[in-house]
Amino acid sequence: MLAVHLAILFCGAHVAFGATNLSGKWGVRAQTTSGPTTTVGCLADISQSGTALSFTASCTLIGAVTLTGTIDAAAGTFTASGHSESFCSSLTIDGSVAPDGATFTGTFNCLGPFPASGTFFGSHCGNGILDPGEECDDGNVFDGDCCSSSCKPANPGEWCPDDGNICTDDVCDSAGNCVHPPRSGPCDDANECTAADMCANGSCTPGVPVPAGTPCGAPIDLCGTSRCDGLGACVQDPAPDGVACNDGDVCTTGDTCRGGSCVGGPSMSCGPCHTCDPQQGCIPASGRGCHGPRVRRPRKVRIDCHDGTIENQPADPLCDVDRTADGSCTFASRCPLCAFAGCLIACFEEPRFTSMLKVGEHLVFRRRAGRPKVVVIRCLPALARTTAP
């Protein structure tokens, strides 16, 4: 029987064979096949250290049991021996664990005043089944819910998880169950138009109505106010027709109250190539004659400048305007205007041109509507004048 408990513990841990620790609580049932006919139930604690097993158990008829043994992790088999405080002066067990680690089975041999042998079956405490040796089993191995992790019930009257009802208590019964008997006392029925609510038969019953005119709830919209009617109900007084309001639709304008509700006014016009979304407003629409944003093609720009650097730009060999031996400016090849200006020039869609700058002069590219900001190219004094292709 002890062996059964050990096997149950091992399986109940749901850990593969060879795991570091297989300790746990197990319920075991043993049935004699020779000797006195009887069924024995046990609640066992089992632990493993390497291949060594040990467990202690409290069993009906045979009392406290202490066994030690070994387990073959690869084969899933175990053996253990010891004794019980009564009935078995020598007790041995041999068993095997199920592949899923949830149960185990085996045989036992008891030597003593009344020799007996038979079979045993074990399962893990916390499986939701009240096995022999268990006093309760609520399907988990947690404490604080009336049935402990060792499958023993809490003391009757201890508090257990709240059911969310203010008109019930939450206590443990003698069987390890969390029960919710009704209680008396004040409560709140969530109705602002009643007062002195009381618990009755596990429910919160309304008290007396509050005075008529007491504010309650919240307006359905901007077109009314809420008040208690003196009978325990919250009612709405509509605002006069024509009062301005907002119906929550951005596509309507001039919304006004009518009969206590906010009614949208005329629809907003978005033009032939847009439609109105109630949350976003005017958005582009597809259809005949409607196109997306116009795509501009970049145009090349030629700049005639002296040797030197671009004003207000960091000193960088790649961004310097250098004169080469053949008299040409390497600005375009080493530091294209589009690269240093962030392609602002290319996006202006200016016509192709060549700009001639003198020392101290500057060139301004002004944006058109919807175009990037102004870009200024200033020519600084240098040794010679060159042209950037």
C-alpha positions as CSV (number, residue, x, y, z in Angstrom):
1,M,0.0,0.0,0.0
2,L,2.9,2.3,0.8
3,A,4.4,1.5,-2.5
4,V,1.1,2.4,-4.1
5,H,1.2,5.7,-2.4
6,L,4.8,6.3,-3.6
7,A,3.8,5.4,-7.1
8,I,0.8,7.7,-7.0
9,L,3.0,10.5,-5.8
10,F,5.5,10.0,-8.5
11,C,2.8,9.9,-11.2
12,G,0.7,12.7,-9.7
13,A,3.7,15.1,-10.0
14,H,3.3,14.8,-13.8
15,V,7.0,14.8,-14.1
16,A,8.9,12.5,-16.5
17,F,10.9,9.6,-15.0
18,G,14.3,10.7,-13.8
19,A,13.1,14.2,-12.7
20,T,14.9,15.7,-9.7
21,N,12.0,15.7,-7.4
22,L,8.8,13.6,-7.5
23,S,7.4,14.5,-4.1
24,G,3.6,14.9,-3.6
25,K,0.4,13.7,-2.1
26,W,-1.3,10.5,-3.3
27,G,-4.4,8.5,-2.5
28,V,-4.0,4.7,-2.5
29,R,-6.5,1.9,-2.4
30,A,-5.4,-1.7,-1.6
31,Q,-7.5,-4.9,-2.0
32,T,-6.5,-8.2,-0.5
33,T,-6.5,-11.3,-2.8
34,S,-5.3,-13.8,-0.1
35,G,-5.7,-13.7,3.7
36,P,-8.4,-11.6,5.4
37,T,-10.7,-10.0,2.9
38,T,-10.5,-6.2,3.2
39,T,-10.0,-2.9,1.4
40,V,-7.5,-0.4,2.8
41,G,-7.3,3.3,2.0
42,C,-4.3,5.5,2.5
43,L,-3.2,9.1,2.1
44,A,0.6,9.0,1.4
45,D,3.4,11.5,1.1
46,I,6.1,10.4,-1.4
47,S,9.4,11.9,-2.2
48,Q,12.4,11.0,-4.5
49,S,16.0,11.8,-4.3
50,G,17.7,10.4,-7.4
51,T,16.6,6.8,-7.6
52,A,15.8,6.6,-3.8
53,L,12.1,6.7,-2.7
54,S,10.6,7.2,0.7
55,F,7.1,7.8,1.9
56,T,4.9,7.9,4.9
57,A,1.2,7.2,5.0
58,S,-1.8,7.1,7.2
59,C,-4.0,4.1,6.3
60,T,-7.2,2.6,7.6
61,L,-6.8,-0.8,9.5
62,I,-3.0,-0.9,9.3
63,G,-2.3,2.6,10.8
64,A,0.9,4.6,10.0
65,V,3.2,3.2,7.3
66,T,6.8,3.9,6.6
67,L,8.5,2.5,3.5
68,T,11.8,3.2,1.6
69,G,12.8,1.8,-1.8
70,T,14.1,2.6,-5.3
71,I,12.6,3.5,-8.6
72,D,13.8,2.7,-12.1
73,A,13.2,5.9,-14.0
74,A,13.7,4.4,-17.4
75,A,11.3,1.5,-16.8
76,G,8.8,3.3,-14.6
77,T,8.9,0.6,-11.9
78,F,9.5,0.8,-8.2
79,T,9.9,-1.3,-5.1
80,A,9.8,-0.5,-1.4
81,S,9.6,-2.2,2.0
82,G,9.0,-1.3,5.6
83,H,6.2,-1.9,8.1
84,S,2.9,-0.5,9.5
85,E,2.3,0.3,13.2
86,S,-0.3,-2.5,13.3
87,F,-1.2,-5.5,11.2
88,C,2.0,-5.7,9.0
89,S,5.3,-6.3,10.8
90,S,6.9,-6.5,7.3
91,L,5.3,-4.8,4.2
92,T,6.7,-4.9,0.7
93,I,5.3,-3.4,-2.5
94,D,6.2,-3.6,-6.2
95,G,4.5,-1.4,-8.8
96,S,4.7,0.5,-12.0
97,V,3.7,4.0,-13.0
98,A,1.3,4.7,-15.9
99,P,2.9,6.4,-19.0
100,D,0.9,9.6,-18.4
101,G,2.1,9.7,-14.8
102,A,-1.4,10.0,-13.4
103,T,-1.8,6.6,-11.7
104,F,0.1,3.5,-10.7
105,T,-0.7,-0.1,-9.9
106,G,1.1,-2.9,-8.2
107,T,1.1,-5.8,-5.7
108,F,1.8,-5.9,-1.9
109,N,2.8,-8.6,0.6
110,C,2.0,-8.2,4.3
111,L,3.6,-10.4,7.0
112,G,2.3,-10.4,10.5
113,P,-0.4,-11.9,12.8
114,F,-2.7,-12.1,9.8
115,P,-0.6,-12.5,6.6
116,A,-2.2,-11.0,3.4
117,S,-1.3,-10.1,-0.1
118,G,-3.1,-8.3,-2.9
119,T,-3.1,-5.4,-5.4
120,F,-3.1,-1.7,-5.0
121,F,-4.1,1.4,-7.1
122,G,-2.9,5.0,-6.6
123,S,-3.9,8.4,-8.0
124,H,-2.7,11.9,-7.3
125,C,-4.4,14.1,-4.7
126,G,-6.1,17.0,-6.4
127,N,-7.6,15.1,-9.4
128,G,-11.2,15.9,-8.3
129,I,-11.9,12.3,-7.3
130,L,-12.3,11.3,-3.7
131,D,-10.0,8.4,-3.5
132,P,-9.5,6.1,-0.5
133,G,-7.4,7.8,2.1
134,E,-8.5,11.3,1.0
135,E,-10.9,13.3,3.1
136,C,-11.6,15.7,0.3
137,D,-10.5,16.4,-3.2
138,D,-11.5,19.7,-4.9
139,G,-9.5,19.1,-8.1
140,N,-6.5,21.3,-7.2
141,V,-3.5,21.3,-4.9
142,F,-3.9,24.8,-3.4
143,D,-4.6,25.8,0.1
144,G,-7.2,28.4,1.2
145,D,-10.2,26.9,-0.6
146,C,-11.5,24.6,2.1
147,C,-9.7,21.5,0.8
148,S,-6.0,21.6,1.5
149,S,-3.1,20.6,-0.8
150,S,-2.9,17.4,1.2
151,C,-6.6,16.6,0.5
152,K,-7.7,17.4,4.1
153,P,-10.6,19.7,4.8
154,A,-10.2,23.0,6.5
155,N,-11.9,23.7,9.8
156,P,-15.7,24.3,9.4
157,G,-16.5,28.0,9.4
158,E,-13.1,29.2,7.9
159,W,-13.4,31.8,5.2
160,C,-13.2,30.7,1.6
161,P,-13.2,32.6,-1.8
162,D,-16.0,35.2,-2.1
163,D,-18.8,34.5,-4.6
164,G,-19.3,38.2,-5.2
165,N,-22.7,38.4,-3.5
166,I,-22.8,40.9,-0.6
167,C,-25.8,39.0,0.8
168,T,-24.1,35.7,1.4
169,D,-21.2,34.5,3.6
170,D,-18.3,32.5,2.2
171,V,-17.3,29.7,4.6
172,C,-16.0,26.1,4.6
173,D,-18.3,23.2,5.6
174,S,-17.2,20.0,7.3
175,A,-16.8,18.2,4.0
176,G,-14.2,20.6,2.7
177,N,-16.6,22.5,0.4
178,C,-16.9,26.3,0.1
179,V,-20.5,27.2,0.7
180,H,-22.4,30.5,0.6
181,P,-25.2,30.7,3.1
182,P,-27.4,33.8,3.0
183,R,-26.8,36.5,5.6
184,S,-28.8,39.5,6.8
185,G,-27.8,43.1,7.1
186,P,-27.6,46.3,4.9
187,C,-26.6,46.2,1.3
188,D,-26.7,48.4,-1.8
189,D,-29.0,47.4,-4.7
190,A,-27.2,49.9,-7.1
191,N,-30.4,52.0,-7.4
192,E,-29.7,55.6,-6.6
193,C,-33.5,56.2,-6.0
194,T,-33.8,53.8,-3.0
195,A,-32.2,53.9,0.4
196,A,-31.8,51.6,3.4
197,D,-31.6,48.4,1.2
198,M,-31.4,45.1,3.1
199,C,-30.3,41.5,2.5
200,A,-33.1,38.9,2.4
201,N,-32.8,35.2,1.3
202,G,-29.4,35.9,-0.2
203,S,-30.5,38.9,-2.3
204,C,-30.4,42.6,-1.8
205,T,-33.9,44.0,-1.7
206,P,-34.8,47.7,-2.3
207,G,-35.4,50.0,0.6
208,V,-37.5,53.1,0.7
209,P,-37.7,55.6,-2.2
210,V,-35.6,58.8,-1.9
211,P,-37.4,62.2,-2.3
212,A,-38.6,63.1,-5.8
213,G,-36.2,65.3,-7.7
214,T,-33.1,63.8,-6.3
215,P,-30.5,63.7,-9.1
216,C,-29.7,60.2,-10.4
217,G,-27.8,58.4,-13.1
218,A,-26.4,60.5,-16.0
219,P,-28.1,62.1,-19.0
220,I,-28.6,59.8,-22.0
221,D,-27.0,62.7,-24.0
222,L,-26.9,66.4,-23.8
223,C,-30.7,66.5,-24.3
224,G,-32.0,65.8,-20.9
225,T,-31.4,65.4,-17.1
226,S,-32.2,62.5,-14.8
227,R,-34.0,62.6,-11.5
228,C,-35.7,60.3,-9.0
229,D,-39.5,60.2,-9.3
230,G,-40.2,59.6,-5.6
231,L,-41.3,56.0,-6.3
232,G,-37.8,54.4,-6.6
233,A,-37.3,55.0,-10.3
234,C,-34.8,57.2,-12.2
235,V,-36.5,59.2,-15.0
236,Q,-35.3,61.7,-17.6
237,D,-36.6,65.2,-18.2
238,P,-35.9,66.1,-21.9
239,A,-34.3,69.4,-22.8
240,P,-36.3,71.8,-25.0
241,D,-36.2,71.2,-28.7
242,G,-33.6,73.2,-30.6
243,V,-31.0,73.2,-27.9
244,A,-27.5,72.6,-29.5
245,C,-25.9,69.2,-28.9
246,N,-23.5,66.8,-30.5
247,D,-24.7,63.5,-31.9
248,G,-21.1,62.1,-32.1
249,D,-21.1,62.0,-35.9
250,V,-18.5,64.4,-37.4
251,C,-20.3,64.3,-40.7
252,T,-23.3,66.2,-39.4
253,T,-23.5,69.9,-38.6
254,G,-25.9,72.0,-36.5
255,D,-27.1,69.1,-34.3
256,T,-30.0,69.9,-32.0
257,C,-32.2,68.3,-29.4
258,R,-35.6,66.9,-30.4
259,G,-37.9,65.0,-28.0
260,G,-35.0,64.4,-25.6
261,S,-32.6,63.0,-28.2
262,C,-29.8,64.6,-30.2
263,V,-30.6,64.7,-33.9
264,G,-27.9,65.3,-36.5
265,G,-28.2,68.4,-38.8
266,P,-27.2,68.7,-42.5
267,S,-24.5,66.5,-43.7
268,M,-21.0,68.0,-44.3
269,S,-19.9,68.3,-47.9
270,C,-16.6,66.7,-48.8
271,G,-16.5,67.2,-52.5
272,P,-16.8,64.8,-55.4
273,C,-13.6,62.9,-54.6
274,H,-14.0,62.4,-50.9
275,T,-16.5,60.7,-48.6
276,C,-17.3,61.4,-45.0
277,D,-16.5,58.9,-42.2
278,P,-18.5,59.4,-39.0
279,Q,-15.3,59.2,-36.9
280,Q,-12.6,60.6,-39.2
281,G,-14.5,63.1,-41.3
282,C,-13.6,63.6,-45.0
283,I,-11.4,60.9,-46.5
284,P,-10.4,60.2,-50.1
285,A,-12.7,58.2,-52.2
286,S,-12.1,56.2,-55.4
287,G,-14.3,56.5,-58.5
288,R,-14.5,57.9,-62.0
289,G,-12.4,61.0,-62.4
290,C,-10.9,60.7,-58.9
291,H,-7.2,60.1,-58.4
292,G,-4.8,59.9,-55.6
293,P,-2.2,62.5,-54.7
294,R,-0.3,63.8,-57.8
295,V,3.1,62.2,-58.1
296,R,5.8,64.8,-59.0
297,R,8.9,63.7,-61.0
298,P,12.2,65.2,-59.9
299,R,14.0,67.6,-62.2
300,K,17.8,68.0,-62.4
301,V,19.3,71.3,-61.2
302,R,22.6,72.7,-62.4
303,I,24.4,75.1,-60.1
304,D,27.4,77.3,-61.0
305,C,29.4,78.0,-57.8
306,H,32.9,78.8,-56.6
307,D,35.1,76.3,-54.8
308,G,34.3,76.1,-51.1
309,T,31.8,74.5,-48.9
310,I,28.0,74.8,-48.7
311,E,27.1,77.4,-46.1
312,N,25.8,76.2,-42.7
313,Q,26.7,72.6,-43.5
314,P,29.3,70.6,-41.4
315,A,32.8,70.4,-42.8
316,D,32.8,67.0,-44.5
317,P,35.1,66.0,-47.3
318,L,32.1,64.4,-49.1
319,C,30.1,67.6,-49.0
320,D,32.9,70.1,-50.0
321,V,32.8,71.7,-53.5
322,D,36.2,71.0,-54.9
323,R,37.9,72.2,-58.1
324,T,39.6,69.4,-60.1
325,A,42.6,69.6,-62.4
326,D,40.4,69.8,-65.5
327,G,38.5,72.8,-64.1
328,S,35.2,71.0,-63.4
329,C,33.4,71.1,-60.0
330,T,33.0,67.7,-58.4
331,F,30.0,68.8,-56.3
332,A,27.5,66.8,-58.3
333,S,29.4,63.6,-58.2
334,R,30.6,63.7,-54.6
335,C,27.7,65.5,-52.9
336,P,24.6,65.6,-55.1
337,L,22.3,68.5,-54.2
338,C,19.5,66.1,-53.6
339,A,21.5,64.1,-51.1
340,F,22.5,67.0,-48.9
341,A,19.2,68.9,-49.2
342,G,17.1,65.9,-48.5
343,C,15.7,65.9,-52.1
344,L,13.9,69.1,-51.4
345,I,15.1,70.7,-54.6
346,A,14.1,67.7,-56.7
347,C,10.6,67.8,-55.3
348,F,10.0,71.4,-56.3
349,E,9.5,70.4,-59.9
350,E,11.3,73.5,-61.1
351,P,12.2,73.6,-64.8
352,R,15.6,72.6,-65.9
353,F,18.0,75.5,-65.5
354,T,21.6,76.6,-64.7
355,S,22.1,79.2,-62.0
356,M,25.2,81.4,-62.1
357,L,26.2,82.7,-58.7
358,K,28.9,85.2,-57.8
359,V,30.9,85.3,-54.5
360,G,28.6,86.3,-51.7
361,E,25.4,85.6,-53.7
362,H,22.9,83.0,-52.9
363,L,20.2,81.1,-54.6
364,V,16.7,80.6,-53.0
365,F,14.4,77.8,-54.0
366,R,11.0,78.9,-52.7
367,R,8.3,76.3,-52.1
368,R,5.0,76.3,-53.8
369,A,1.7,75.5,-52.0
370,G,2.0,72.1,-50.4
371,R,5.8,71.8,-51.1
372,P,8.7,71.5,-48.7
373,K,10.3,74.5,-47.0
374,V,12.6,77.1,-48.7
375,V,16.1,75.9,-49.5
376,V,19.0,78.4,-49.7
377,I,22.3,77.6,-51.5
378,R,25.0,80.2,-50.7
379,C,28.3,80.5,-52.5
380,L,31.3,81.4,-50.3
381,P,34.6,82.9,-51.4
382,A,37.0,80.4,-52.9
383,L,39.9,80.3,-55.4
384,A,38.1,79.8,-58.6
385,R,34.7,79.5,-60.2
386,T,33.5,76.2,-61.5
387,T,30.3,74.7,-62.7
388,A,28.7,71.6,-61.1
389,P,27.2,69.4,-63.8
